[in-house]
Amino acid sequence: MKVRIAGAAWLAGVAQFFVVHGIVQSAWERPYSWARNNISDLGNARCALQPDPTPRYVCSPEHGLMNGSFVVLGALLVVGAVLSGPLWRRGATARVARVLLAGAGAGFVLAGLAPADTSENQHVLGALLIMGTGNIGLLAAGSGLAPEAPALLRRAGGLLGVVALGAWGLFLSGNYLGMGMGGMERVAVFPLLVWASVVGAYGLVGPAVTRCGPLPAPR
């Protein structure tokens, strides 16, 4: 039951985030760009020209909805990390991975409670937890998941962790490789969310199938 709750939490958290992301960005009078705008722009409380790291005008009428989505996502990531114990190996690597993933959840909660244009320092701390702590946890998850989990999930965790950490470094250095600030930020953030949603789906159905075994052949 705990694994199912964990899987549902991760899957629901990520799904509602992307749904709300689409709703909030569609409310912008000036078109929102995944390349020019970062994710935090959707939660900014005031309409203003933002000079850093690249100049852009930000005005998000539904910022409250986006910030609420950040909080929900973060809380559900923490719930999943706490309750997903049977999906993980025993040992330090798995424990560290789960703690770091929960740290990413705490980062999303902090980012939602502290919009970038009103509480910059707290928001930056939240972003560091997401892209730093979370992606290191994603990398550790590659070897932390239980052997019974599909090999693809284990390999994907490590690979996506490497990609996301590399993108985070490029984002911090201002090297966007033609993808824009927002595009590179998404490469640093979205791998964790994609992995969590896939592992969440496995948590809902995979362990049950493994325990029950194949269905008997019809007579």
N, C-alpha and C positions, 0 to 999 in steps of 0.2 A: 504493500500500500504506500509506503514512504517513497519508493521509487516512482510509482505512478503519479503521486502528488508532485514530486520533483520534476518529472517529465512534463506534466501539465503546466507547472509554473513557468518553466523555461519556454515552452512552446507558446503559451498565452502571452507572456511578457514580450517576446520578440514580435509576435503577430500584431499585438495592439500598438507597439511602437511604430511599425511601418504603416499601419492604417492611419494612425494619428499624424504621422509625418506627412502623408499625402494630403490629408484634410487641411492641415495647418499651412502647408506651402501653397495650396490652391487658393487660400484666402488672401494672399499677397496681391496688392494692386500692381506693383511692379513685379514682373515674373521672377520667381525664385529660381536660382540656378544651382544645380548640384556641383558645378565646377567653381563658380565664383563665390558662393555662400557656404559657410561652414554650418554644421548641424546646430550649433548653439545660437545662430542667428534666429532660428525659429522660436527660441524662448526669450529673446530680448524683450524687455518690458517697455522700452521707449523707442520711438521713431527717431532715428538720427543717422548721420553719416559716420560710419566706423572706419577710422584710418588704418588700423593695423589688423592683421599683417598685410592685407591688401585693401585699398579704399573701396568701399561699397556702401550703398544706402540700405539701411535695414529698417523695416517696419512690418512687424508681425502681429496682425490684429488678434490672432488666436494664440498668443504666447502662453496664456494660462493653461490652455489645453495641452500644449507641448510640454510645458514644465511638469504638469501632472503625469504625463506619459513617461517622462524621465524617471519620476519617483516610483511609479508602478513597475516599470521595467527593472529598476535597481532592486526594489524590494523582492520581486519574484526571482531575480538572479540569485539573491542571497538565500531565499527559501530553497531553490533548487540545489545550491551548493551544500546546504546543511543536510538535506534529506536524501541526497543521491548516493549515500554511502555504499550500498551494495553494488553500484556500477563501477566502483573503484578497487584497485589493488589495496592490499594492506601494506603499510610502510610510509616512510617520510615523504616520498615524492608525491604520492596521491594526496596526503594531508596538506602539503604545501600548495599543490595545485588548487585544491578546494578553497583554501584560505585566500589565495590570490584571486580566484574567480569571485568569491564573496566580496573581496575588496573592490573589484570592478563594479559590482552591484552597488556598494556604498558610494562609489564615485558617481554613478548615475543619479542616485538619490540626492547627493550634494549638488550636482549640476542643476537638478530641477528646483531645488530649494534656493539656490543662489544664482540667478541669471547673470550672464557675463557682463551685462551693462550696468548692473546695480551692485553686485558683490563679486568683483573681478577676481580677487585673490582666492576666495573660496571656490569659485567656479574653476579656476585654473587647477586647484588641488583636485577637484573632482575629475577633470580631464586627465590629469596625471595618473590617477588611480585607474581610470578606464583604459587608457592606451599604454601605460607602463605596467602597473600591477596586473591588469587583466590579461594583457598579451603575454606576459611572462607565465602567468597561470595557464594560458592556452597552450603555450609551448610545453610546459610540464605535463599537461593533460595527455600529450601524445604517448607518454610512457606510464601515465598514472591510471588509465582506465583498466578495468579488469580484463584478463585474457579472454573471457567469454564474450566481450564486446566485439563487434565486427572489426577486423583489421583495418578496414577503410576508415572507421571513426578514429582509431588510434593514430594512424598515419596522418590523417587530415588535421588532427589537433596540432601535431608538431609542425607540419608544413605551413598551415595557416598562421601559426604563431610566429614563424620565421618571416613570412610575408608581412604580417601586421607590424612586427617590431621594426622591420626595415622601412616600411612606409612611415612609421612614426618618426624615425630618425630623419627621413627626407622631409617630412612635414615641419619638424622643428628647425631644420636648416634652411627652409625656404626653397628647396629644390622639388618642384611639383611635377617635373617630367612632362610638361604639357597638359597635365590633367587639371590644373587649377588648384587653388588652396582647398576648396571643398572636396574636390575629387580625391586628392591625396589623403585628406583626413578620413574620408570614408573607407579607403583601403586600409587605414590603420584601425578603424573601429568596427566595420561590418563583419570581418572574418569571425570575431568572437561571437557576434549575434547569430550568424549563420550556423556556426558549429553548435552553439547552445540549442538552437531550434531543432537541428537534426538529432542531437543526442537526446533532447527532450522527447522527440517522436519515438526514438528507440526505447526510452524509458517507459513510455506508455504501452508499447506492444512487444518489444523485443524480449525482455526478460520473461514475460508470460509464455511466449512461444517456446523459449529455451527450456523452461521448466516443464511444460506440458509435453514437449516432443511433437513429432509429426502425427497427424491424424491417421487413424487406422484406415486401411484400404477397405472400400465397400465390398460386401459379400454378394 
